[in-house]
């Protein structure tokens, strides 16, 4: 009951609210995506690349010292160990293969933290496709290592200087570019947002995460479901993939961690579900951080990948239906949690992943509870931020 319906809605959220000049692109994609990604030849090529190129399945690791700290059994789904260092590659490969089958020669994408940009540039290099990445100027500066990686892989990186010069503006510019080159260009969207069919398509391509969790838990725990399933959310792609096969399993408590920034009352936050109101952004209906006049407010997070003023329609519906618990984690809490995992388990998480780690302290677990938490990316890209906040 929590999956998308035939009109592209999750409950009251989703849809495709696009201008006429974009309608052709969206309709072409909508009529093609299921036929392609459910085709056996496509599945064979996709699965083979996930295995031999990405390195899947990613491990499900029992973090013993972290488990002792929080009084339960915590498993980490290690998406940080994928090729390119995050979950983003799962979706990028699938969409690039789809683009090729649709006859597109040119790929455009948006990126915030840079991980989706790197994944897209990587796949375009693999498949020999032209690649243009839109990235807010602020994010270009704070994620310069990923910018250089994209360029090294052959992508053109365009710094966006409109608006707040972050992820929101990069998405806007990418959509505008797509409108003007519909014949040969494919927009490879990295999050579970945008007009239908993007949220469903991204969720399906990322659902390899939850599919693996089921089989790995059966092997390690003798059952295929956890008591708690936890993921961070900006747009929501890693959470969509983590939750996909458990959406209707009421035995599993779903927990989403969003970026609290400097606090819910600070005005410097990206806690979209906690603070958002119903609205439309980037072609879909969801919860959006708005002012009293309905204008979108500029979000803030120490994490470049979480500062989006909206949220995927799947997650908005899960929150409104009370299927998922949503916790806002501040910059300070996320940083503390990132250092904690580093020093307890020897794993340096991306700042995005540190937000869901920061949610552990807000939960009450029993000793026999099995908790699965997705570490969506590795922290190499965030080392400068971590070093600037190193605890004494």
Residue pairs with C-beta under 8 A, 6 or more apart in sequence:
1 248
2 10
2 247
2 248
2 314
2 317
2 318
2 321
2 323
3 10
3 247
3 248
4 10
4 14
4 196
4 199
4 200
4 203
4 313
4 314
7 15
7 196
8 14
8 15
8 16
8 30
8 195
8 196
8 197
8 199
8 200
9 15
9 196
9 313
10 199
10 313
10 314
10 316
10 317
11 316
11 317
11 320
11 321
12 278
12 285
12 317
12 320
13 284
13 285
13 286
13 287
13 313
13 314
13 316
13 317
13 320
14 196
14 199
14 284
14 285
14 286
14 313
15 195
15 196
15 284
15 285
15 313
16 26
16 30
16 195
16 196
16 283
16 284
17 195
17 280
17 283
17 284
17 285
18 26
18 195
18 283
19 179
21 179
22 175
22 178
22 179
22 195
22 283
24 182
25 178
25 179
25 182
25 187
26 195
26 196
26 283
28 102
28 182
29 102
29 197
29 198
29 201
30 196
30 197
32 98
32 101
32 102
33 98
33 197
33 201
34 197
36 42
36 97
36 98
36 101
36 102
37 43
37 46
37 94
37 98
37 201
37 204
37 205
42 97
42 98
42 101
45 97
46 93
46 94
46 97
49 93
49 97
50 56
50 90
50 93
50 208
53 83
53 93
53 126
54 82
54 83
54 89
54 90
54 93
55 81
55 82
55 83
56 82
56 90
56 208
56 212
57 212
57 215
57 216
58 77
58 78
58 79
58 81
58 82
58 209
58 212
59 78
59 81
59 216
60 75
60 76
60 77
60 78
60 212
60 213
60 216
60 217
60 220
60 372
61 75
61 76
61 78
62 73
62 74
62 75
62 220
63 74
63 75
63 76
63 341
63 344
63 345
65 344
65 345
66 74
66 76
66 340
66 341
66 344
66 345
66 360
67 73
67 74
69 340
69 344
70 360
70 361
70 363
70 365
70 371
71 365
71 366
71 367
72 365
72 366
72 367
72 368
72 369
72 370
72 371
73 221
73 368
73 369
73 370
73 371
74 360
74 371
74 372
74 373
75 217
75 220
75 226
75 370
75 371
75 372
75 373
76 345
76 347
76 372
76 373
76 374
76 375
77 209
77 212
77 213
77 242
77 372
77 373
77 374
77 375
78 375
79 86
79 87
79 209
79 238
79 374
79 375
79 376
79 377
80 86
80 347
80 349
80 350
80 353
80 375
80 376
80 377
80 378
80 379
81 378
82 89
82 90
83 89
83 122
84 115
84 118
84 119
84 122
85 115
85 118
85 350
85 377
85 378
85 380
85 381
86 115
86 116
86 119
86 350
86 376
86 377
86 378
87 206
87 209
87 237
87 238
87 241
87 374
87 376
87 377
88 115
88 116
88 118
88 119
88 120
88 190
88 237
88 377
89 119
89 122
89 123
90 205
90 206
90 208
90 209
90 241
91 116
91 119
91 190
91 202
91 205
91 206
91 237
92 109
92 116
92 119
92 120
92 122
92 123
92 188
92 190
93 123
93 205
94 201
94 205
95 186
95 188
95 189
95 201
95 205
96 107
96 120
96 123
96 124
96 126
96 127
96 129
96 186
96 188
97 127
98 186
99 107
99 129
99 186
99 188
100 127
100 129
102 186
104 129
104 184
104 185
104 186
105 129
105 130
105 184
106 129
106 130
106 131
106 132
106 181
106 184
106 185
106 186
107 120
107 123
107 124
107 129
107 130
107 131
107 132
107 185
107 186
107 188
108 131
108 132
108 133
108 134
108 174
108 177
108 178
108 185
108 186
108 187
108 188
109 116
109 117
109 120
109 131
109 132
109 133
109 134
109 174
109 187
109 188
109 189
109 190
110 116
110 117
110 133
110 134
110 135
110 167
110 170
110 171
110 173
110 174
110 189
110 190
111 117
111 118
111 120
111 133
111 134
111 135
111 139
111 146
111 167
111 170
111 190
112 135
112 136
112 139
112 166
112 167
112 170
112 234
112 304
112 305
112 306
112 307
112 308
113 139
113 143
113 146
113 303
113 304
113 305
113 350
113 351
113 352
113 377
113 381
114 135
114 139
114 143
114 145
114 146
114 147
114 149
114 150
114 304
114 381
115 146
115 305
115 350
115 377
115 381
116 190
116 191
117 133
117 135
117 146
117 147
117 150
117 155
117 157
118 146
118 149
118 150
118 153
119 190
120 131
120 133
120 155
120 188
120 190
121 131
121 133
121 149
121 150
121 153
121 154
121 155
122 153
123 129
124 130
124 131
124 153
124 154
124 155
125 131
125 153
125 154
131 153
131 154
131 155
131 156
132 155
132 156
132 158
132 177
133 150
133 155
133 156
133 157
133 158
134 158
134 160
134 170
134 171
134 173
134 174
134 177
135 143
135 147
135 157
135 158
135 159
135 160
135 170
136 159
136 160
136 164
136 165
136 166
136 167
136 168
136 169
136 170
137 159
137 160
137 161
137 165
138 164
138 165
138 166
139 165
139 166
139 167
139 170
139 304
140 147
140 157
140 159
142 304
142 384
142 385
143 304
143 381
145 380
145 381
146 381
147 157
150 157
151 157
158 173
159 165
160 169
160 170
160 172
160 173
162 169
162 172
162 173
163 169
163 172
163 298
164 298
166 298
166 299
166 304
166 307
167 234
167 304
167 305
167 307
167 308
168 296
168 298
168 299
168 307
168 308
168 309
171 189
171 193
171 194
171 282
172 282
174 187
174 189
175 187
175 194
175 282
175 283
177 185
177 187
178 185
178 187
189 198
189 202
190 202
190 235
190 237
191 202
191 234
191 235
191 236
191 237
191 308
191 312
192 198
192 199
192 202
192 203
192 206
192 235
192 236
192 237
192 239
192 240
192 312
192 313
192 314
192 315
193 199
193 235
193 236
193 282
193 284
193 286
193 308
193 310
193 311
193 312
193 313
194 282
194 283
194 284
195 282
195 283
195 284
196 284
199 240
199 284
199 312
199 313
199 314
202 237
202 240
203 237
203 240
203 241
203 244
203 314
204 244
205 241
206 237
206 238
206 240
206 241
206 242
206 244
207 240
207 241
207 244
207 245
208 241
209 238
209 241
209 242
209 244
209 374
210 241
210 242
210 243
210 244
210 245
210 246
211 244
211 245
213 226
213 229
213 242
213 245
213 372
214 224
214 225
214 245
215 224
217 223
217 224
217 225
217 226
217 370
217 372
218 224
221 370
223 370
225 246
225 249
225 251
225 252
226 252
226 370
226 371
226 372
227 251
227 252
227 253
227 369
227 370
227 371
228 252
228 253
228 255
228 363
228 365
228 369
228 370
228 371
228 372
229 242
229 243
229 246
229 252
229 253
229 254
229 255
229 371
229 372
230 242
230 255
230 256
230 257
230 356
230 359
230 360
230 371
230 372
230 373
230 374
231 238
231 239
231 242
231 243
231 255
231 256
231 257
231 356
231 373
231 374
231 376
232 238
232 239
232 256
232 257
232 258
232 306
232 352
232 353
232 355
232 356
232 374
232 376
233 239
233 256
233 257
233 258
233 273
233 306
233 311
233 312
233 315
234 258
234 259
234 270
234 301
234 303
234 305
234 306
234 307
234 308
234 352
235 308
235 310
235 311
235 312
236 311
236 312
236 314
236 315
237 312
238 374
238 376
239 256
239 312
239 315
239 374
240 312
240 314
240 315
241 374
242 372
242 374
243 254
243 314
243 318
243 324
246 252
246 254
247 254
247 318
247 323
253 325
254 318
254 323
254 324
254 325
255 324
255 325
255 326
255 327
255 356
255 359
255 363
256 273
256 315
256 318
256 319
256 324
256 325
256 326
256 327
257 326
257 327
257 328
257 329
257 355
257 356
257 358
257 359
258 270
258 271
258 272
258 273
258 274
258 306
258 311
258 326
258 327
258 328
258 329
258 355
259 269
259 270
259 271
259 299
259 301
259 302
259 303
259 306
259 307
259 328
259 329
259 331
259 334
259 355
260 269
260 270
260 271
260 274
260 328
260 329
260 330
260 331
260 333
261 268
261 269
261 270
261 271
261 299
261 300
261 301
261 302
261 330
261 331
262 268
262 269
262 300
262 330
262 331
263 269
263 330
264 271
264 274
264 275
264 328
268 300
269 275
269 289
269 299
269 300
269 301
269 328
270 289
270 299
270 300
270 301
270 306
270 307
270 308
270 309
271 289
271 328
272 287
272 288
272 289
272 299
272 308
272 309
272 310
272 311
273 287
273 311
273 315
273 316
273 319
273 326
274 326
274 328
275 289
276 286
276 287
276 288
276 289
276 290
276 309
276 310
276 311
276 316
277 287
277 288
277 290
278 285
278 286
278 287
278 288
279 285
279 286
279 287
279 288
279 290
279 294
279 296
279 310
280 286
280 288
281 288
281 296
281 309
281 310
282 310
284 310
284 313
285 313
286 310
286 311
286 312
286 313
286 316
287 310
287 311
287 316
287 319
288 296
288 309
288 310
289 296
289 297
289 299
289 309
289 310
290 296
290 297
291 297
296 309
297 309
298 309
299 307
299 308
299 309
300 307
301 307
301 331
302 331
302 334
302 335
302 351
302 385
303 334
303 350
303 351
303 352
303 354
303 355
303 382
304 351
305 350
305 351
305 352
305 377
306 351
306 352
306 355
315 324
317 323
318 324
319 326
327 359
327 362
329 337
329 355
329 356
329 358
329 359
329 362
330 358
333 355
333 358
333 361
334 351
334 354
334 355
334 357
334 358
335 351
335 354
335 386
335 389
336 358
336 391
337 354
337 355
337 357
337 358
337 360
337 361
338 348
338 349
338 351
338 353
338 354
338 357
338 379
338 382
338 386
339 386
339 390
339 391
340 357
341 347
341 348
341 349
341 354
341 357
341 375
342 348
342 349
342 379
347 375
348 378
348 379
348 380
348 383
348 386
349 357
349 375
349 377
349 378
349 379
350 375
350 376
350 377
350 378
350 379
350 381
350 382
351 379
351 382
351 385
351 386
352 376
352 377
353 374
353 375
353 376
353 377
353 379
354 379
356 373
356 374
356 376
357 373
357 375
360 371
360 373
365 371
379 386
